[in-house]
Amino acid sequence: MRRSMITATPVAAALLLLAATASPQPASPPVPQQGTIERGLDVGTGGTLDVTASFGSIEVTTVASSRVEVRVVREVREPYEDDAERILSEYEVDFSQSGSDVAVTAEVGNDARDRWRNEYASTPLRVRFEISVPRSYNVHLETRGGNIEVADLDGEVRTETAGGNLTFGDIDGTVWARTAGGNIRLEGSSGSAEIRTSGGNITIGDVEGTVDAETSGGSIHIERAGGDVRAETAGGNVTIDEVAGTINATTSGGNVAATITAQPTGDCNLETSAGTVTVTLAEGIGFDVDAGTSVGGVSVDFPVDGRVSRNAVRGAINGGGPQLRLRTSAGSIRIRER
């Protein structure tokens, strides 16, 4: 009997070990289903890429070649993995080419639109467009939901998204950008820039031409504009480090500051409902100043040929010139010499 008990002990230990190792393990999360579409097209230079997408982010880079390379990455979200094959097939991507121009259209097919509206409470796909174009090329990009990013490019840039951020490098050409909700950043442009967002900040670097920037809620910062500037926000600061043309900058709530480095040929206006207005003028720039504040004071570094009071200045500085209109309802106004 003693011999049986001794021989049974190793067997029991092995059974206990086997039971422990056989205990259920946590299930691994499902792997998202992907379907990637790739296409390469010989185009030369100077053409236009036109992308229209029902949704998805778009990223454009440039390469030292004469080809357009398009990669569309589609990923099915949880909990729709079991229906991945059908979902991927319903998001149709079409390519067309005419000479140096390329068009990419991506949308849910007509037969599947009711299903996407009714069965899928939220979009079951994540879509990302990764595109490379020749350095000298134009891009027109539109998505109904997603970020858009364009690297340094020699050409015209035109972009629109129903919701997302817009980011641009140095563009040797004009820039036209719209987003229904997101921030916009432009490193620079050799042409003009027309920028709009319904809610977000706008940051602009060095633009040779005119700048037209507007946001319904956010700050605007422009480093330099070689031409005229219009900057308007419903709530936020407006800051223009250097402008060589006329300026019209307004905000409903925030500070307005601008440095004018060349003699404008037209009138200028800086206005806020609640905040400080500061204008810095380079040497020799002349204006007929009309500055006033309801609550606050007005200070000026230049001799004024006119009337000066605590909260208003009306008169010529540096021999006069176009009108410089400055207004704030609750804040100070300062006219500084650079």
VOPAGU-2260 file (C-alpha; in pm, 1 decimal, decimal comma):
REM VOPAGU-2260
SITE   aa  ch    i         X         Y         Z
SITE  MET   A    0       0,0       0,0       0,0
SITE  ARG   A    1     280,9     240,0      80,5
SITE  ARG   A    2     436,5     171,6    -259,9
SITE  SER   A    3     102,4     260,1    -440,0
SITE  MET   A    4      68,1     589,7    -257,4
SITE  ILE   A    5     424,5     686,8    -346,4
SITE  THR   A    6     376,2     606,8    -717,6
SITE  ALA   A    7      38,8     793,6    -734,0
SITE  THR   A    8     180,7    1125,9    -608,9
SITE  PRO   A    9     365,3    1223,1    -934,0
SITE  VAL   A   10      55,6    1132,9   -1138,0
SITE  ALA   A   11    -169,5    1360,4    -930,8
SITE  ALA   A   12      77,1    1646,0    -964,4
SITE  ALA   A   13      84,6    1605,8   -1341,2
SITE  LEU   A   14    -295,8    1610,2   -1356,4
SITE  LEU   A   15    -309,7    1927,5   -1148,5
SITE  LEU   A   16     -52,1    2093,0   -1375,3
SITE  LEU   A   17    -243,3    1990,4   -1686,3
SITE  ALA   A   18    -567,0    2131,4   -1543,9
SITE  ALA   A   19    -398,1    2460,8   -1463,5
SITE  THR   A   20    -249,0    2499,5   -1809,9
SITE  ALA   A   21    -582,1    2407,4   -1973,2
SITE  SER   A   22    -774,6    2691,8   -1800,6
SITE  PRO   A   23    -951,0    2927,7   -2049,1
SITE  GLN   A   24    -740,8    3220,7   -2173,1
SITE  PRO   A   25    -881,6    3566,3   -2262,4
SITE  ALA   A   26    -996,9    3582,4   -2621,4
SITE  SER   A   27    -784,8    3789,3   -2859,5
SITE  PRO   A   28    -959,2    4093,7   -3006,7
SITE  PRO   A   29   -1079,2    4044,3   -3361,9
SITE  VAL   A   30    -842,6    4156,2   -3634,2
SITE  PRO   A   31    -993,1    4433,6   -3850,5
SITE  GLN   A   32   -1055,7    4328,5   -4206,9
SITE  GLN   A   33    -870,1    4530,3   -4471,3
SITE  GLY   A   34    -893,8    4575,7   -4842,5
SITE  THR   A   35    -629,5    4787,0   -5016,8
SITE  ILE   A   36    -656,9    4918,9   -5372,5
SITE  GLU   A   37    -345,1    5040,2   -5555,3
SITE  ARG   A   38    -304,8    5205,3   -5891,1
SITE  GLY   A   39     -10,5    5371,8   -6071,1
SITE  LEU   A   40     -47,3    5602,0   -6371,6
SITE  ASP   A   41     207,6    5771,4   -6599,1
SITE  VAL   A   42     111,0    6137,9   -6629,0
SITE  GLY   A   43     410,9    6363,7   -6691,2
SITE  THR   A   44     393,0    6699,0   -6510,4
SITE  GLY   A   45     157,2    6995,1   -6496,1
SITE  GLY   A   46    -162,2    6789,9   -6479,7
SITE  THR   A   47    -433,4    6781,0   -6215,9
SITE  LEU   A   48    -531,5    6516,4   -5962,3
SITE  ASP   A   49    -903,2    6530,0   -5881,7
SITE  VAL   A   50   -1021,1    6320,6   -5583,8
SITE  THR   A   51   -1384,9    6304,8   -5476,4
SITE  ALA   A   52   -1461,2    6077,0   -5181,5
SITE  SER   A   53   -1776,6    6016,5   -4978,3
SITE  PHE   A   54   -1548,8    5997,7   -4672,3
SITE  GLY   A   55   -1189,7    5926,5   -4574,2
SITE  SER   A   56    -865,8    6109,2   -4503,9
SITE  ILE   A   57    -642,0    6216,2   -4792,6
SITE  GLU   A   58    -262,7    6252,1   -4780,7
SITE  VAL   A   59     -68,3    6379,2   -5082,3
SITE  THR   A   60     310,9    6371,6   -5110,2
SITE  THR   A   61     539,1    6454,9   -5401,5
SITE  VAL   A   62     802,7    6244,4   -5575,9
SITE  ALA   A   63    1071,1    6303,2   -5838,2
SITE  SER   A   64     889,7    6107,4   -6107,9
SITE  SER   A   65     616,5    6149,7   -6368,5
SITE  ARG   A   66     371,4    5907,0   -6209,5
SITE  VAL   A   67      68,6    5933,4   -5986,0
SITE  GLU   A   68      54,5    5651,8   -5732,1
SITE  VAL   A   69    -272,3    5598,2   -5543,8
SITE  ARG   A   70    -317,5    5366,5   -5247,1
SITE  VAL   A   71    -664,3    5339,6   -5091,4
SITE  VAL   A   72    -656,8    5163,3   -4754,7
SITE  ARG   A   73    -999,4    5042,0   -4634,7
SITE  GLU   A   74   -1052,4    4893,0   -4290,8
SITE  VAL   A   75   -1380,7    4745,3   -4164,9
SITE  ARG   A   76   -1466,8    4845,5   -3810,1
SITE  GLU   A   77   -1600,9    4631,9   -3531,5
SITE  PRO   A   78   -1860,6    4485,8   -3502,5
SITE  TYR   A   79   -1894,8    4440,5   -3879,1
SITE  GLU   A   80   -1603,7    4202,7   -3942,6
SITE  ASP   A   81   -1835,7    3916,2   -4038,0
SITE  ASP   A   82   -1981,2    4134,2   -4313,2
SITE  ALA   A   83   -1644,3    4270,7   -4425,6
SITE  GLU   A   84   -1643,0    4127,3   -4776,1
SITE  ARG   A   85   -1976,8    4284,0   -4866,1
SITE  ILE   A   86   -1891,1    4619,9   -4706,1
SITE  LEU   A   87   -1564,1    4642,4   -4896,8
SITE  SER   A   88   -1735,4    4560,6   -5225,0
SITE  GLU   A   89   -1999,5    4830,1   -5165,5
SITE  TYR   A   90   -1740,2    5108,4   -5134,3
SITE  GLU   A   91   -1653,0    5158,5   -5499,1
SITE  VAL   A   92   -1330,2    5326,2   -5616,4
SITE  ASP   A   93   -1301,0    5432,4   -5978,6
SITE  PHE   A   94    -997,2    5568,3   -6167,0
SITE  SER   A   95    -986,4    5760,7   -6492,1
SITE  GLN   A   96    -715,5    5941,9   -6688,3
SITE  SER   A   97    -721,7    6205,3   -6958,7
SITE  GLY   A   98    -375,5    6303,7   -7074,4
SITE  SER   A   99    -186,3    6425,6   -6766,0
SITE  ASP   A  100    -502,7    6451,3   -6555,8
SITE  VAL   A  101    -618,0    6182,0   -6313,3
SITE  ALA   A  102    -958,8    6150,4   -6144,3
SITE  VAL   A  103   -1034,8    5924,6   -5846,6
SITE  THR   A  104   -1393,2    5878,7   -5730,0
SITE  ALA   A  105   -1477,2    5678,0   -5418,2
SITE  GLU   A  106   -1829,6    5634,2   -5289,2
SITE  VAL   A  107   -2091,2    5387,4   -5175,5
SITE  GLY   A  108   -2264,7    5230,5   -5474,9
SITE  ASN   A  109   -2624,4    5322,4   -5560,0
SITE  ASP   A  110   -2757,3    4976,2   -5475,6
SITE  ALA   A  111   -2606,9    4988,9   -5126,9
SITE  ARG   A  112   -2687,2    5344,3   -5011,7
SITE  ASP   A  113   -3013,1    5256,4   -4835,1
SITE  ARG   A  114   -2840,0    4974,8   -4651,7
SITE  TRP   A  115   -2562,2    5209,3   -4532,9
SITE  ARG   A  116   -2817,6    5462,7   -4412,2
SITE  ASN   A  117   -3040,6    5210,3   -4236,0
SITE  GLU   A  118   -2830,2    4914,0   -4125,6
SITE  TYR   A  119   -2505,0    5088,6   -4031,0
SITE  ALA   A  120   -2567,1    5338,4   -3752,0
SITE  SER   A  121   -2216,5    5472,3   -3809,1
SITE  THR   A  122   -1988,3    5432,7   -4108,1
SITE  PRO   A  123   -1843,8    5080,0   -4088,7
SITE  LEU   A  124   -1530,9    5174,7   -4282,7
SITE  ARG   A  125   -1215,0    5367,5   -4213,5
SITE  VAL   A  126   -1068,3    5489,2   -4540,8
SITE  ARG   A  127    -728,4    5646,9   -4605,2
SITE  PHE   A  128    -600,3    5775,4   -4939,4
SITE  GLU   A  129    -219,8    5773,6   -4968,6
SITE  ILE   A  130    -123,7    5948,3   -5292,2
SITE  SER   A  131     203,4    6062,0   -5447,4
SITE  VAL   A  132     218,9    6302,3   -5742,6
SITE  PRO   A  133     496,6    6473,8   -5941,2
SITE  ARG   A  134     633,0    6785,5   -5772,2
SITE  SER   A  135     483,3    7009,5   -6046,3
SITE  TYR   A  136     118,4    6912,1   -6029,3
SITE  ASN   A  137    -222,3    7049,9   -5929,4
SITE  VAL   A  138    -449,2    6883,7   -5674,1
SITE  HIS   A  139    -823,5    6920,3   -5621,7
SITE  LEU   A  140    -933,9    6715,7   -5321,5
SITE  GLU   A  141   -1278,6    6673,1   -5169,0
SITE  THR   A  142   -1399,1    6442,9   -4892,2
SITE  ARG   A  143   -1723,2    6455,8   -4696,7
SITE  GLY   A  144   -1543,1    6360,2   -4377,3
SITE  GLY   A  145   -1171,7    6337,2   -4299,4
SITE  ASN   A  146    -841,8    6521,9   -4273,5
SITE  ILE   A  147    -654,0    6643,8   -4581,2
SITE  GLU   A  148    -277,1    6689,8   -4592,0
SITE  VAL   A  149     -69,5    6816,0   -4886,7
SITE  ALA   A  150     311,2    6828,4   -4878,1
SITE  ASP   A  151     532,5    7086,4   -5056,2
SITE  LEU   A  152     396,0    7124,4   -5408,2
SITE  ASP   A  153     444,5    7336,2   -5721,7
SITE  GLY   A  154      88,9    7388,1   -5837,3
SITE  GLU   A  155    -263,2    7490,4   -5746,1
SITE  VAL   A  156    -422,1    7339,1   -5435,4
SITE  ARG   A  157    -797,9    7325,4   -5388,3
SITE  THR   A  158    -939,9    7126,5   -5095,8
SITE  GLU   A  159   -1270,6    7078,9   -4916,7
SITE  THR   A  160   -1384,5    6854,4   -4630,8
SITE  ALA   A  161   -1712,7    6838,6   -4440,7
SITE  GLY   A  162   -1520,5    6781,6   -4118,4
SITE  GLY   A  163   -1147,4    6754,6   -4053,0
SITE  ASN   A  164    -816,3    6937,3   -4033,5
SITE  LEU   A  165    -636,2    7079,3   -4338,2
SITE  THR   A  166    -255,9    7090,8   -4347,9
SITE  PHE   A  167     -39,4    7225,9   -4630,9
SITE  GLY   A  168     335,1    7258,7   -4683,4
SITE  ASP   A  169     499,9    7523,6   -4901,6
SITE  ILE   A  170     277,4    7561,9   -5206,3
SITE  ASP   A  171     418,5    7729,6   -5518,1
SITE  GLY   A  172      76,5    7839,9   -5633,8
SITE  THR   A  173    -263,7    7944,8   -5503,8
SITE  VAL   A  174    -442,0    7774,5   -5214,5
SITE  TRP   A  175    -818,6    7743,7   -5169,2
SITE  ALA   A  176    -926,7    7553,8   -4858,2
SITE  ARG   A  177   -1257,8    7483,0   -4683,2
SITE  THR   A  178   -1352,6    7272,6   -4380,5
SITE  ALA   A  179   -1682,4    7262,4   -4194,9
SITE  GLY   A  180   -1499,8    7197,8   -3869,3
SITE  GLY   A  181   -1126,1    7175,7   -3807,0
SITE  ASN   A  182    -796,3    7359,7   -3791,8
SITE  ILE   A  183    -613,3    7484,3   -4101,9
SITE  ARG   A  184    -236,6    7524,4   -4129,9
SITE  LEU   A  185     -48,8    7657,1   -4433,9
SITE  GLU   A  186     331,2    7678,5   -4429,1
SITE  GLY   A  187     347,7    7918,7   -4722,1
SITE  SER   A  188     233,6    8006,4   -5071,8
SITE  SER   A  189     376,4    8196,3   -5367,1
SITE  GLY   A  190      24,2    8289,8   -5475,2
SITE  SER   A  191    -288,3    8390,7   -5289,6
SITE  ALA   A  192    -457,9    8198,9   -5008,6
SITE  GLU   A  193    -831,2    8179,5   -4942,9
SITE  ILE   A  194    -899,8    7990,1   -4621,4
SITE  ARG   A  195   -1229,0    7908,9   -4443,4
SITE  THR   A  196   -1324,3    7696,9   -4141,8
SITE  SER   A  197   -1653,5    7687,4   -3955,5
SITE  GLY   A  198   -1476,7    7609,0   -3629,6
SITE  GLY   A  199   -1101,3    7598,6   -3570,6
SITE  ASN   A  200    -775,9    7789,7   -3569,9
SITE  ILE   A  201    -603,5    7920,4   -3883,5
SITE  THR   A  202    -223,2    7938,5   -3897,4
SITE  ILE   A  203     -53,3    8077,6   -4207,9
SITE  GLY   A  204     318,5    8121,5   -4272,6
SITE  ASP   A  205     467,7    8326,9   -4557,9
SITE  VAL   A  206     228,0    8414,8   -4842,0
SITE  GLU   A  207     346,2    8629,3   -5133,0
SITE  GLY   A  208      -0,7    8728,3   -5248,2
SITE  THR   A  209    -326,2    8817,9   -5079,6
SITE  VAL   A  210    -470,0    8634,8   -4779,7
SITE  ASP   A  211    -840,9    8588,9   -4710,0
SITE  ALA   A  212    -890,1    8394,7   -4384,6
SITE  GLU   A  213   -1212,1    8336,5   -4195,4
SITE  THR   A  214   -1317,6    8116,8   -3902,6
SITE  SER   A  215   -1644,0    8103,7   -3711,7
SITE  GLY   A  216   -1462,8    8021,5   -3389,9
SITE  GLY   A  217   -1085,4    8025,0   -3339,7
SITE  SER   A  218    -771,2    8234,0   -3364,6
SITE  ILE   A  219    -596,9    8351,9   -3681,9
SITE  HIS   A  220    -219,1    8392,3   -3702,8
SITE  ILE   A  221     -47,7    8509,8   -4021,8
SITE  GLU   A  222     330,9    8539,2   -4024,0
SITE  ARG   A  223     366,8    8743,4   -4344,1
SITE  ALA   A  224     151,4    8856,0   -4635,0
SITE  GLY   A  225     295,5    9033,6   -4937,5
SITE  GLY   A  226     -48,3    9152,7   -5047,7
SITE  ASP   A  227    -375,8    9257,2   -4890,7
SITE  VAL   A  228    -518,1    9072,3   -4589,8
SITE  ARG   A  229    -870,7    9004,4   -4473,7
SITE  ALA   A  230    -889,9    8812,9   -4146,2
SITE  GLU   A  231   -1217,5    8758,0   -3965,3
SITE  THR   A  232   -1314,5    8542,1   -3667,5
SITE  ALA   A  233   -1628,5    8522,7   -3457,7
SITE  GLY   A  234   -1425,7    8450,2   -3145,6
SITE  GLY   A  235   -1046,8    8451,0   -3105,3
SITE  ASN   A  236    -732,6    8658,3   -3150,9
SITE  VAL   A  237    -611,3    8790,3   -3485,4
SITE  THR   A  238    -233,8    8831,3   -3516,3
SITE  ILE   A  239     -52,2    8943,0   -3832,0
SITE  ASP   A  240     324,1    8962,7   -3786,5
SITE  GLU   A  241     390,7    9143,5   -4116,5
SITE  VAL   A  242     170,0    9276,3   -4394,5
SITE  ALA   A  243     273,6    9483,0   -4694,4
SITE  GLY   A  244     -73,7    9560,1   -4830,2
SITE  THR   A  245    -402,5    9677,9   -4686,3
SITE  ILE   A  246    -554,7    9501,7   -4388,1
SITE  ASN   A  247    -907,2    9434,3   -4266,6
SITE  ALA   A  248    -897,4    9235,0   -3941,9
SITE  THR   A  249   -1198,9    9184,5   -3716,4
SITE  THR   A  250   -1296,1    8963,5   -3423,2
SITE  SER   A  251   -1606,0    8950,7   -3207,8
SITE  GLY   A  252   -1405,6    8857,9   -2899,8
SITE  GLY   A  253   -1025,4    8877,3   -2874,3
SITE  ASN   A  254    -721,6    9090,9   -2942,6
SITE  VAL   A  255    -616,4    9223,8   -3283,1
SITE  ALA   A  256    -250,0    9296,3   -3359,4
SITE  ALA   A  257     -76,2    9377,3   -3688,5
SITE  THR   A  258     256,1    9511,3   -3812,9
SITE  ILE   A  259     237,3    9710,6   -4136,7
SITE  THR   A  260     572,8    9716,5   -4318,3
SITE  ALA   A  261     491,8    9897,8   -4644,5
SITE  GLN   A  262     276,8   10196,8   -4734,8
SITE  PRO   A  263     -75,6   10069,5   -4811,7
SITE  THR   A  264    -256,0   10213,0   -5111,0
SITE  GLY   A  265    -599,4   10164,0   -4953,3
SITE  ASP   A  266    -779,6   10201,0   -4621,5
SITE  CYS   A  267    -715,9    9965,6   -4329,8
SITE  ASN   A  268    -951,3    9852,1   -4053,9
SITE  LEU   A  269    -880,9    9666,9   -3727,4
SITE  GLU   A  270   -1172,7    9603,3   -3496,1
SITE  THR   A  271   -1276,4    9396,1   -3194,4
SITE  SER   A  272   -1582,9    9394,6   -2972,0
SITE  ALA   A  273   -1385,1    9310,8   -2659,3
SITE  GLY   A  274   -1004,1    9324,0   -2657,0
SITE  THR   A  275    -695,8    9526,1   -2736,7
SITE  VAL   A  276    -607,5    9662,6   -3080,7
SITE  THR   A  277    -235,6    9710,6   -3149,5
SITE  VAL   A  278     -89,0    9844,4   -3475,1
SITE  THR   A  279     285,7    9872,1   -3535,2
SITE  LEU   A  280     402,6   10085,9   -3827,0
SITE  ALA   A  281     735,3   10078,2   -4010,0
SITE  GLU   A  282     923,5   10403,6   -4055,1
SITE  GLY   A  283     760,9   10665,4   -4277,2
SITE  ILE   A  284     419,0   10501,4   -4321,1
SITE  GLY   A  285     146,6   10765,5   -4330,2
SITE  PHE   A  286    -220,0   10734,6   -4231,6
SITE  ASP   A  287    -522,6   10940,8   -4148,6
SITE  VAL   A  288    -604,3   10781,5   -3815,1
SITE  ASP   A  289    -957,6   10728,8   -3684,2
SITE  ALA   A  290    -920,8   10542,1   -3354,2
SITE  GLY   A  291   -1178,3   10512,4   -3077,2
SITE  THR   A  292   -1269,3   10296,2   -2777,3
SITE  SER   A  293   -1576,2   10301,7   -2554,2
SITE  VAL   A  294   -1400,0   10166,8   -2245,1
SITE  GLY   A  295   -1020,1   10205,6   -2240,2
SITE  GLY   A  296    -752,3   10438,2   -2369,0
SITE  VAL   A  297    -574,0   10521,7   -2693,8
SITE  SER   A  298    -195,9   10569,0   -2705,7
SITE  VAL   A  299      14,3   10669,3   -3009,2
SITE  ASP   A  300     392,7   10690,9   -3054,4
SITE  PHE   A  301     371,2   10945,5   -3340,5
SITE  PRO   A  302     292,3   11316,5   -3352,4
SITE  VAL   A  303     -69,5   11360,4   -3463,9
SITE  ASP   A  304    -189,0   11648,1   -3676,6
SITE  GLY   A  305    -541,0   11653,3   -3540,5
SITE  ARG   A  306    -734,9   11579,5   -3222,8
SITE  VAL   A  307    -610,3   11352,4   -2944,2
SITE  SER   A  308    -807,1   11257,4   -2633,2
SITE  ARG   A  309    -791,6   10981,9   -2376,2
SITE  ASN   A  310   -1012,5   10741,7   -2572,5
SITE  ALA   A  311    -991,9   10875,4   -2930,4
SITE  VAL   A  312    -740,2   10991,2   -3192,7
SITE  ARG   A  313    -840,5   11162,3   -3516,8
SITE  GLY   A  314    -573,3   11309,5   -3741,1
SITE  ALA   A  315    -276,6   11253,9   -3971,7
SITE  ILE   A  316      49,6   11080,2   -3882,7
SITE  ASN   A  317     360,0   11093,2   -4102,0
SITE  GLY   A  318     189,7   11334,4   -4339,8
SITE  GLY   A  319    -134,5   11137,8   -4369,0
SITE  GLY   A  320    -251,4   10883,9   -4622,5
SITE  PRO   A  321    -523,5   10617,3   -4642,9
SITE  GLN   A  322    -754,4   10583,8   -4345,9
SITE  LEU   A  323    -647,6   10365,8   -4052,5
SITE  ARG   A  324    -967,6   10283,2   -3863,8
SITE  LEU   A  325    -924,8   10123,0   -3519,4
SITE  ARG   A  326   -1216,5   10025,3   -3294,1
SITE  THR   A  327   -1279,1    9835,2   -2971,5
SITE  SER   A  328   -1580,1    9846,3   -2743,2
SITE  ALA   A  329   -1398,0    9730,8   -2430,9
SITE  GLY   A  330   -1018,5    9756,3   -2444,8
SITE  SER   A  331    -721,1    9971,3   -2533,8
SITE  ILE   A  332    -585,2   10090,6   -2868,9
SITE  ARG   A  333    -212,4   10128,4   -2927,5
SITE  ILE   A  334     -31,8   10270,9   -3231,8
SITE  ARG   A  335     336,2   10182,8   -3210,4
SITE  GLU   A  336     648,1   10267,1   -3407,9
SITE  ARG   A  337     852,4    9973,3   -3530,5
